[in-house]
Amino acid sequence: MLSNRTKQHKKYAAGTKRRFLLPAVFLLLSFLLMILPLEGFVSSVKAVLSYIFIPQVRLAHGAAKYAQNVNETVRELLDAHRENRELKQQIEMTQLLASQAEAILDENGRLTEILRLNPARRWQGVWAKVAYREPSQWNSVIIDKGSAAGIRERSAVLSLEKGMEGLAGVVTEVTENTSKVLLIRDEDFMAAVSLERGGEEGLLTGGGRRPVRLKYIPLLADVRKGDKVYTSSASSIFPAGILVGSVSGVRNDESFQTALTVEVDPQVRASAVKELFVITDGRK
């Protein structure tokens, strides 16, 4: 019985000694680390011990490492965003250049036709580009040539469509460097014309949104769909022989009608004109 108590007492004493010994050792090590120079091996040992025994140091180290990772992630995201923006700008620039190249190719094609089928072989005049369309008057355009190039009011205007020249309109206003052209579909446009096959003459009038019509063709005239229509020698503005268009329809359905209602499909589409040829010599 006594022996058991003695063993328990010794065991308790040894545990107590260890509890006091460990703090003493730690205090001694801490004291030594404080008084020894913080260089070389001592500095490294101090850092290791601090990391092991001081939780705040470990937390601070983890927070610093996390902040470093976050900083790198943010930098990568910013770089990716910048690269993405630059790629978008390059794509937009490529699309713009492609669109410009397509427009240049179209213009070169039209200019090639102009050089191959130049109305100047028959009439003296100048080529001009459409510079502006009036939004409120879609059937008129402003061209980039004026009186300085020899253009005058009431000058006949031609254009090319599908490789063929045709009547496009008439000049109504002129400045030194620009001119206004009234296109054939405008309601105020009129021209004396004749039918190629039968030779009947009539007055061509624009219809705005309605079809272009040919008036004063006799009821008994033989007019068929597809017949060509040309400017007449009776015109005081347009030289004779300019292709105007072709007959698209003939109606005879009105009561007490004294003439045929002939609809004409213009050779030159008003919405498609890009380059125009203005006759300047005044000869018919």
One Martini backbone bead per residue (centre of mass of N, CA, C, O) as a GRO file, in nm:
protein
  284
    1MET     BB    1   0.060   0.061  -0.022
    2LEU     BB    2   0.306   0.245   0.014
    3SER     BB    3   0.430   0.195  -0.260
    4ASN     BB    4   0.205   0.326  -0.430
    5ARG     BB    5   0.224   0.610  -0.309
    6THR     BB    6   0.517   0.658  -0.388
    7LYS     BB    7   0.481   0.635  -0.691
    8GLN     BB    8   0.272   0.864  -0.722
    9HIS     BB    9   0.449   1.088  -0.605
   10LYS     BB   10   0.677   1.068  -0.813
   11LYS     BB   11   0.502   1.113  -1.061
   12TYR     BB   12   0.400   1.395  -0.978
   13ALA     BB   13   0.675   1.529  -0.951
   14ALA     BB   14   0.767   1.486  -1.242
   15GLY     BB   15   0.533   1.646  -1.376
   16THR     BB   16   0.588   1.912  -1.233
   17LYS     BB   17   0.875   1.947  -1.334
   18ARG     BB   18   0.800   1.958  -1.636
   19ARG     BB   19   0.611   2.207  -1.619
   20PHE     BB   20   0.849   2.396  -1.522
   21LEU     BB   21   1.074   2.333  -1.732
   22LEU     BB   22   0.960   2.424  -2.004
   23PRO     BB   23   0.920   2.728  -1.946
   24ALA     BB   24   1.213   2.773  -1.872
   25VAL     BB   25   1.332   2.703  -2.142
   26PHE     BB   26   1.175   2.913  -2.307
   27LEU     BB   27   1.281   3.158  -2.151
   28LEU     BB   28   1.576   3.110  -2.212
   29LEU     BB   29   1.557   3.119  -2.518
   30SER     BB   30   1.434   3.399  -2.536
   31PHE     BB   31   1.664   3.547  -2.398
   32LEU     BB   32   1.885   3.463  -2.596
   33LEU     BB   33   1.747   3.582  -2.851
   34MET     BB   34   1.754   3.879  -2.739
   35ILE     BB   35   2.077   3.907  -2.679
   36LEU     BB   36   2.142   3.812  -2.942
   37PRO     BB   37   2.235   3.850  -3.245
   38LEU     BB   38   2.041   3.933  -3.550
   39GLU     BB   39   2.221   3.698  -3.706
   40GLY     BB   40   2.199   3.458  -3.912
   41PHE     BB   41   2.125   3.186  -3.734
   42VAL     BB   42   1.959   3.332  -3.517
   43SER     BB   43   1.750   3.453  -3.704
   44SER     BB   44   1.642   3.185  -3.813
   45VAL     BB   45   1.560   3.059  -3.541
   46LYS     BB   46   1.364   3.279  -3.458
   47ALA     BB   47   1.170   3.246  -3.693
   48VAL     BB   48   1.093   2.952  -3.645
   49LEU     BB   49   0.990   2.975  -3.352
   50SER     BB   50   0.777   3.189  -3.406
   51TYR     BB   51   0.611   3.018  -3.610
   52ILE     BB   52   0.550   2.782  -3.403
   53PHE     BB   53   0.461   2.950  -3.116
   54ILE     BB   54   0.319   3.189  -3.290
   55PRO     BB   55   0.012   3.238  -3.426
   56GLN     BB   56   0.030   3.527  -3.547
   57VAL     BB   57   0.258   3.464  -3.744
   58ARG     BB   58   0.111   3.256  -3.912
   59LEU     BB   59  -0.126   3.440  -3.993
   60ALA     BB   60   0.043   3.658  -4.127
   61HIS     BB   61   0.174   3.476  -4.337
   62GLY     BB   62  -0.093   3.382  -4.469
   63ALA     BB   63  -0.199   3.664  -4.543
   64ALA     BB   64   0.040   3.746  -4.723
   65LYS     BB   65   0.011   3.512  -4.924
   66TYR     BB   66  -0.282   3.576  -5.008
   67ALA     BB   67  -0.228   3.865  -5.105
   68GLN     BB   68  -0.030   3.782  -5.324
   69ASN     BB   69  -0.230   3.607  -5.485
   70VAL     BB   70  -0.440   3.828  -5.533
   71ASN     BB   71  -0.255   4.022  -5.685
   72GLU     BB   72  -0.190   3.827  -5.916
   73THR     BB   73  -0.486   3.782  -6.006
   74VAL     BB   74  -0.553   4.078  -6.070
   75ARG     BB   75  -0.329   4.116  -6.279
   76GLU     BB   76  -0.430   3.897  -6.472
   77LEU     BB   77  -0.710   4.021  -6.521
   78LEU     BB   78  -0.609   4.291  -6.633
   79ASP     BB   79  -0.450   4.172  -6.868
   80ALA     BB   80  -0.689   4.024  -6.999
   81HIS     BB   81  -0.863   4.278  -7.043
   82ARG     BB   82  -0.661   4.428  -7.222
   83GLU     BB   83  -0.633   4.211  -7.441
   84ASN     BB   84  -0.935   4.202  -7.513
   85ARG     BB   85  -0.957   4.499  -7.604
   86GLU     BB   86  -0.740   4.484  -7.826
   87LEU     BB   87  -0.878   4.261  -7.991
   88LYS     BB   88  -1.139   4.416  -8.050
   89GLN     BB   89  -1.000   4.651  -8.199
   90GLN     BB   90  -0.875   4.474  -8.421
   91ILE     BB   91  -1.141   4.361  -8.529
   92GLU     BB   92  -1.273   4.632  -8.601
   93MET     BB   93  -1.049   4.721  -8.795
   94THR     BB   94  -1.074   4.483  -8.988
   95GLN     BB   95  -1.370   4.533  -9.065
   96LEU     BB   96  -1.328   4.819  -9.174
   97LEU     BB   97  -1.120   4.745  -9.393
   98ALA     BB   98  -1.304   4.545  -9.540
   99SER     BB   99  -1.525   4.749  -9.608
  100GLN     BB  100  -1.346   4.945  -9.765
  101ALA     BB  101  -1.247   4.741  -9.975
  102GLU     BB  102  -1.528   4.678 -10.091
  103ALA     BB  103  -1.594   4.968 -10.177
  104ILE     BB  104  -1.351   4.999 -10.369
  105LEU     BB  105  -1.425   4.766 -10.557
  106ASP     BB  106  -1.696   4.879 -10.646
  107GLU     BB  107  -1.584   5.144 -10.760
  108ASN     BB  108  -1.391   5.017 -10.965
  109GLY     BB  109  -1.612   4.877 -11.126
  110ARG     BB  110  -1.762   5.133 -11.212
  111LEU     BB  111  -1.516   5.278 -11.343
  112THR     BB  112  -1.468   5.064 -11.557
  113GLU     BB  113  -1.737   5.108 -11.701
  114ILE     BB  114  -1.693   5.404 -11.764
  115LEU     BB  115  -1.440   5.361 -11.946
  116ARG     BB  116  -1.592   5.162 -12.146
  117LEU     BB  117  -1.878   5.356 -12.116
  118ASN     BB  118  -1.844   5.658 -12.251
  119PRO     BB  119  -2.051   5.925 -12.323
  120ALA     BB  120  -1.823   6.119 -12.442
  121ARG     BB  121  -1.834   6.003 -12.732
  122ARG     BB  122  -2.106   6.193 -12.777
  123TRP     BB  123  -2.070   6.371 -12.512
  124GLN     BB  124  -2.008   6.647 -12.340
  125GLY     BB  125  -1.853   6.610 -12.006
  126VAL     BB  126  -1.900   6.513 -11.655
  127TRP     BB  127  -1.791   6.355 -11.377
  128ALA     BB  128  -1.975   6.260 -11.073
  129LYS     BB  129  -2.034   6.252 -10.732
  130VAL     BB  130  -2.215   6.150 -10.470
  131ALA     BB  131  -2.241   6.350 -10.167
  132TYR     BB  132  -2.569   6.382 -10.127
  133ARG     BB  133  -2.877   6.319  -9.945
  134GLU     BB  134  -3.196   6.413  -9.911
  135PRO     BB  135  -3.412   6.306  -9.675
  136SER     BB  136  -3.680   6.463  -9.785
  137GLN     BB  137  -3.537   6.403 -10.092
  138TRP     BB  138  -3.468   6.106 -10.237
  139ASN     BB  139  -3.499   6.218 -10.557
  140SER     BB  140  -3.225   6.368 -10.469
  141VAL     BB  141  -2.894   6.510 -10.543
  142ILE     BB  142  -2.553   6.575 -10.454
  143ILE     BB  143  -2.281   6.697 -10.629
  144ASP     BB  144  -1.909   6.752 -10.682
  145LYS     BB  145  -2.019   6.954 -10.911
  146GLY     BB  146  -2.004   7.266 -11.104
  147SER     BB  147  -1.948   7.557 -11.265
  148ALA     BB  148  -1.635   7.499 -11.274
  149ALA     BB  149  -1.714   7.234 -11.472
  150GLY     BB  150  -1.973   7.341 -11.665
  151ILE     BB  151  -2.231   7.345 -11.506
  152ARG     BB  152  -2.586   7.363 -11.562
  153GLU     BB  153  -2.887   7.432 -11.580
  154ARG     BB  154  -3.062   7.179 -11.743
  155SER     BB  155  -2.884   6.937 -11.729
  156ALA     BB  156  -2.809   6.638 -11.834
  157VAL     BB  157  -2.834   6.307 -11.671
  158LEU     BB  158  -2.623   6.026 -11.629
  159SER     BB  159  -2.591   5.659 -11.613
  160LEU     BB  160  -2.500   5.337 -11.483
  161GLU     BB  161  -2.662   5.012 -11.566
  162LYS     BB  162  -2.560   4.713 -11.632
  163GLY     BB  163  -2.364   4.847 -11.864
  164MET     BB  164  -2.579   5.089 -11.906
  165GLU     BB  165  -2.691   5.372 -12.027
  166GLY     BB  166  -2.888   5.636 -11.857
  167LEU     BB  167  -3.136   5.818 -11.742
  168ALA     BB  168  -3.136   6.016 -11.429
  169GLY     BB  169  -3.165   6.344 -11.494
  170VAL     BB  170  -3.161   6.689 -11.360
  171VAL     BB  171  -3.047   7.004 -11.332
  172THR     BB  172  -3.150   7.265 -11.081
  173GLU     BB  173  -2.876   7.330 -10.919
  174VAL     BB  174  -2.596   7.579 -10.884
  175THR     BB  175  -2.265   7.584 -10.794
  176GLU     BB  176  -1.935   7.592 -10.803
  177ASN     BB  177  -1.906   7.272 -10.651
  178THR     BB  178  -2.222   7.214 -10.690
  179SER     BB  179  -2.516   6.993 -10.745
  180LYS     BB  180  -2.856   6.949 -10.831
  181VAL     BB  181  -3.040   6.637 -10.873
  182LEU     BB  182  -3.314   6.533 -11.053
  183LEU     BB  183  -3.476   6.252 -11.050
  184ILE     BB  184  -3.688   6.050 -11.236
  185ARG     BB  185  -3.891   5.987 -10.978
  186ASP     BB  186  -3.977   6.257 -10.952
  187GLU     BB  187  -4.266   6.449 -10.962
  188ASP     BB  188  -4.106   6.697 -11.125
  189PHE     BB  189  -4.042   6.511 -11.352
  190MET     BB  190  -3.970   6.572 -11.713
  191ALA     BB  191  -4.003   6.400 -12.046
  192ALA     BB  192  -3.944   6.362 -12.375
  193VAL     BB  193  -4.064   6.067 -12.545
  194SER     BB  194  -4.003   5.740 -12.704
  195LEU     BB  195  -4.086   5.462 -12.884
  196GLU     BB  196  -3.909   5.234 -13.051
  197ARG     BB  197  -4.116   5.057 -13.216
  198GLY     BB  198  -4.353   5.286 -13.284
  199GLY     BB  199  -4.273   5.610 -13.215
  200GLU     BB  200  -4.423   5.712 -12.989
  201GLU     BB  201  -4.513   6.003 -12.813
  202GLY     BB  202  -4.436   6.142 -12.481
  203LEU     BB  203  -4.480   6.197 -12.123
  204LEU     BB  204  -4.255   6.184 -11.869
  205THR     BB  205  -4.330   6.092 -11.522
  206GLY     BB  206  -4.297   6.114 -11.204
  207GLY     BB  207  -4.411   5.927 -10.885
  208GLY     BB  208  -4.225   5.861 -10.664
  209ARG     BB  209  -4.374   5.591 -10.522
  210ARG     BB  210  -4.470   5.566 -10.790
  211PRO     BB  211  -4.478   5.497 -11.096
  212VAL     BB  212  -4.355   5.554 -11.391
  213ARG     BB  213  -4.499   5.764 -11.652
  214LEU     BB  214  -4.673   5.753 -11.974
  215LYS     BB  215  -4.808   6.003 -12.166
  216TYR     BB  216  -5.007   6.036 -12.456
  217ILE     BB  217  -5.085   5.754 -12.558
  218PRO     BB  218  -5.250   5.604 -12.777
  219LEU     BB  219  -5.491   5.364 -12.770
  220LEU     BB  220  -5.390   5.220 -13.059
  221ALA     BB  221  -5.125   5.157 -12.958
  222ASP     BB  222  -4.838   4.942 -12.981
  223VAL     BB  223  -4.792   4.830 -12.655
  224ARG     BB  224  -4.526   4.663 -12.481
  225LYS     BB  225  -4.374   4.471 -12.280
  226GLY     BB  226  -4.027   4.591 -12.299
  227ASP     BB  227  -4.026   4.847 -12.429
  228LYS     BB  228  -3.837   5.096 -12.535
  229VAL     BB  229  -3.718   5.414 -12.389
  230TYR     BB  230  -3.664   5.742 -12.530
  231THR     BB  231  -3.546   6.023 -12.603
  232SER     BB  232  -3.658   6.310 -12.761
  233SER     BB  233  -3.632   6.558 -13.008
  234ALA     BB  234  -3.859   6.741 -12.856
  235SER     BB  235  -3.664   6.813 -12.653
  236SER     BB  236  -3.518   7.094 -12.463
  237ILE     BB  237  -3.291   6.916 -12.287
  238PHE     BB  238  -3.268   6.633 -12.419
  239PRO     BB  239  -3.109   6.425 -12.589
  240ALA     BB  240  -3.141   6.210 -12.828
  241GLY     BB  241  -3.128   5.853 -12.740
  242ILE     BB  242  -3.182   5.811 -12.443
  243LEU     BB  243  -3.210   5.582 -12.214
  244VAL     BB  244  -3.481   5.526 -11.984
  245GLY     BB  245  -3.639   5.240 -12.048
  246SER     BB  246  -3.914   5.016 -11.975
  247VAL     BB  247  -4.196   4.854 -12.018
  248SER     BB  248  -4.413   4.728 -11.739
  249GLY     BB  249  -4.706   4.858 -11.829
  250VAL     BB  250  -5.058   4.830 -11.949
  251ARG     BB  251  -5.347   5.046 -11.936
  252ASN     BB  252  -5.731   5.004 -11.994
  253ASP     BB  253  -5.950   5.097 -11.721
  254GLU     BB  254  -6.071   5.373 -11.793
  255SER     BB  255  -6.307   5.588 -11.813
  256PHE     BB  256  -6.288   5.790 -12.079
  257GLN     BB  257  -6.031   5.712 -12.224
  258THR     BB  258  -5.766   5.874 -12.438
  259ALA     BB  259  -5.525   5.706 -12.306
  260LEU     BB  260  -5.262   5.543 -12.214
  261THR     BB  261  -5.127   5.351 -11.939
  262VAL     BB  262  -4.778   5.386 -11.889
  263GLU     BB  263  -4.529   5.192 -11.750
  264VAL     BB  264  -4.193   5.263 -11.621
  265ASP     BB  265  -3.869   5.118 -11.610
  266PRO     BB  266  -3.593   5.235 -11.513
  267GLN     BB  267  -3.259   5.205 -11.585
  268VAL     BB  268  -3.213   5.400 -11.340
  269ARG     BB  269  -3.162   5.382 -11.011
  270ALA     BB  270  -3.206   5.609 -10.764
  271SER     BB  271  -3.077   5.433 -10.513
  272ALA     BB  272  -2.786   5.358 -10.693
  273VAL     BB  273  -2.640   5.612 -10.729
  274LYS     BB  274  -2.286   5.737 -10.761
  275GLU     BB  275  -2.239   5.812 -11.066
  276LEU     BB  276  -2.233   6.105 -11.287
  277PHE     BB  277  -2.332   6.235 -11.610
  278VAL     BB  278  -2.274   6.563 -11.737
  279ILE     BB  279  -2.404   6.758 -11.976
  280THR     BB  280  -2.224   7.054 -12.136
  281ASP     BB  281  -2.266   7.125 -12.460
  282GLY     BB  282  -2.591   7.144 -12.554
  283ARG     BB  283  -2.631   6.909 -12.737
  284LYS     BB  284  -2.876   6.694 -12.925
   0.00000   0.00000   0.00000
